[in-house]
Amino acid sequence: MDSQFGFLVSQIKQIGGRIFEKILSEKNISAFNGAQGRILYVLWNADGISLKELSDKTGLAPTTLTSMIDRMEQADLVKRVADKADRRKVLLRLTDKAHSFREDYEEVSREVTKIHFADFSGAEIVETEAYLKRILGNLEAYNRGGH
């Protein structure tokens, strides 16, 4: 079977990212971009995690995250704090400013999700998301295996 899966996923990611950025712009949301929104999303759900944990949850390389976190820190969206249990470990925490943008992010996300799933039935959405979770699980398991 000649699969276009990788190409299709790449196209969805690229076009979806551009649409996310466009909607941010249309709503005059300039405090964060789409890539930073992914980081914010993870931290809104797991504030106070290490860069390694953030890397695991976002799929972004630690080297990429370091420069992004630097910019987000300068924009007063995140701060680095020492872990009280292990002073060698640095944790990432959201600022009050970052918390104030959560509803904006969720609103844009809802719009993008509607665009992604236009003309899908509820059952098709559930089924598609289940397949994507299985694929993600396969990739994570492979990655943990050191392959």
VEXDREN-2710 file (C-alpha; in Angstrom, 1 decimal):
% VEXDREN-2710
k/r/px/py/pz
1/MET/0.0/0.0/0.0
2/ASP/1.4/3.4/-1.0
3/SER/0.4/5.6/2.0
4/GLN/0.4/9.4/2.0
5/PHE/0.0/9.5/5.7
6/GLY/3.2/11.4/6.5
7/PHE/2.6/13.9/3.8
8/LEU/-1.0/14.5/4.8
9/VAL/-0.1/15.0/8.5
10/SER/2.6/17.4/7.5
11/GLN/0.2/19.4/5.4
12/ILE/-2.4/19.4/8.1
13/LYS/0.1/20.7/10.6
14/GLN/1.5/23.4/8.2
15/ILE/-1.9/24.7/7.0
16/GLY/-3.5/24.4/10.5
17/GLY/-0.7/26.4/12.0
18/ARG/-1.1/29.2/9.4
19/ILE/-4.9/29.2/10.1
20/PHE/-4.2/29.4/13.9
21/GLU/-1.8/32.4/13.3
22/LYS/-4.4/34.1/11.0
23/ILE/-7.2/33.8/13.6
24/LEU/-4.8/35.1/16.3
25/SER/-4.1/38.1/14.1
26/GLU/-7.8/38.6/13.2
27/LYS/-8.6/38.7/17.0
28/ASN/-5.7/41.1/17.6
29/ILE/-4.0/38.6/19.9
30/SER/-0.3/39.3/19.8
31/ALA/0.8/38.2/23.2
32/PHE/1.8/34.8/21.9
33/ASN/2.1/33.0/18.6
34/GLY/0.9/29.5/17.7
35/ALA/4.0/27.7/18.8
36/GLN/4.0/29.5/22.1
37/GLY/0.4/28.7/22.5
38/ARG/1.3/25.0/22.4
39/ILE/3.7/25.6/25.3
40/LEU/1.1/27.6/27.2
41/TYR/-1.5/24.9/26.7
42/VAL/0.8/22.3/28.3
43/LEU/1.7/24.6/31.2
44/TRP/-2.0/25.6/31.8
45/ASN/-2.6/21.9/32.3
46/ALA/0.7/21.1/34.1
47/ASP/2.2/24.3/35.5
48/GLY/5.6/23.9/37.3
49/ILE/7.2/21.2/35.1
50/SER/10.8/20.9/34.0
51/LEU/12.0/21.7/30.5
52/LYS/12.5/18.0/29.9
53/GLU/8.9/17.3/30.9
54/LEU/7.7/20.2/28.6
55/SER/9.8/18.7/25.8
56/ASP/8.1/15.3/26.3
57/LYS/4.6/16.8/26.4
58/THR/5.0/19.2/23.4
59/GLY/7.3/17.0/21.2
60/LEU/9.6/20.0/20.8
61/ALA/13.4/19.5/21.3
62/PRO/14.9/20.9/24.5
63/THR/17.2/23.1/22.4
64/THR/14.2/24.6/20.5
65/LEU/12.3/25.0/23.8
66/THR/15.2/26.8/25.5
67/SER/15.1/29.8/23.1
68/MET/11.3/29.8/23.0
69/ILE/11.2/29.9/26.8
70/ASP/13.8/32.7/26.8
71/ARG/11.5/34.8/24.6
72/MET/8.4/33.9/26.6
73/GLU/10.2/34.8/29.8
74/GLN/11.2/38.2/28.3
75/ALA/7.5/38.7/27.4
76/ASP/6.5/37.9/31.0
77/LEU/4.6/34.8/30.1
78/VAL/6.7/32.2/32.0
79/LYS/9.3/32.3/34.7
80/ARG/12.0/29.8/35.7
81/VAL/12.0/28.8/39.4
82/ALA/14.1/26.5/41.4
83/ASP/12.4/23.2/42.4
84/LYS/12.1/23.3/46.2
85/ALA/12.7/19.5/46.4
86/ASP/15.8/19.6/44.1
87/ARG/17.5/23.0/43.9
88/ARG/19.5/21.8/40.8
89/LYS/16.2/21.4/38.9
90/VAL/14.5/24.4/37.3
91/LEU/10.7/24.4/36.8
92/LEU/8.7/26.5/34.4
93/ARG/5.8/28.4/35.8
94/LEU/3.2/30.6/34.1
95/THR/2.9/34.2/35.1
96/ASP/-0.5/35.9/35.9
97/LYS/-0.2/37.5/32.5
98/ALA/0.0/34.1/30.8
99/HIS/-3.0/32.8/32.8
100/SER/-5.0/35.8/31.5
101/PHE/-4.7/34.6/27.9
102/ARG/-6.1/31.1/28.5
103/GLU/-9.6/32.0/27.3
104/ASP/-8.3/33.7/24.2
105/TYR/-6.3/30.6/23.3
106/GLU/-9.2/28.3/24.0
107/GLU/-11.5/30.4/21.8
108/VAL/-9.0/30.3/18.9
109/SER/-8.5/26.6/19.4
110/ARG/-12.3/26.0/19.3
111/GLU/-12.5/27.9/16.0
112/VAL/-9.6/25.9/14.5
113/THR/-11.1/22.6/15.6
114/LYS/-14.4/23.6/13.9
115/ILE/-12.5/24.2/10.7
116/HIS/-10.6/20.9/11.0
117/PHE/-13.8/18.9/11.6
118/ALA/-16.3/20.8/9.3
119/ASP/-18.7/18.3/7.7
120/PHE/-17.6/15.5/10.2
121/SER/-20.3/13.8/12.3
122/GLY/-19.8/13.5/16.0
123/ALA/-19.0/9.8/15.6
124/GLU/-16.4/10.6/12.9
125/ILE/-14.7/13.1/15.2
126/VAL/-14.6/10.6/18.0
127/GLU/-13.3/7.9/15.7
128/THR/-10.6/10.2/14.1
129/GLU/-9.4/11.4/17.5
130/ALA/-9.2/7.8/18.7
131/TYR/-7.1/6.8/15.7
132/LEU/-4.8/9.8/16.2
133/LYS/-4.3/8.9/19.9
134/ARG/-3.4/5.3/18.9
135/ILE/-0.9/6.7/16.4
136/LEU/0.6/9.0/19.0
137/GLY/0.8/6.1/21.5
138/ASN/2.6/4.0/18.9
139/LEU/5.1/6.8/18.3
140/GLU/5.6/7.4/22.1
141/ALA/6.2/3.7/22.7
142/TYR/8.7/3.5/19.9
143/ASN/10.5/6.6/21.1
144/ARG/10.7/5.2/24.7
145/GLY/12.2/2.0/23.3
146/GLY/15.2/4.0/22.2
147/HIS/14.7/3.3/18.5
END
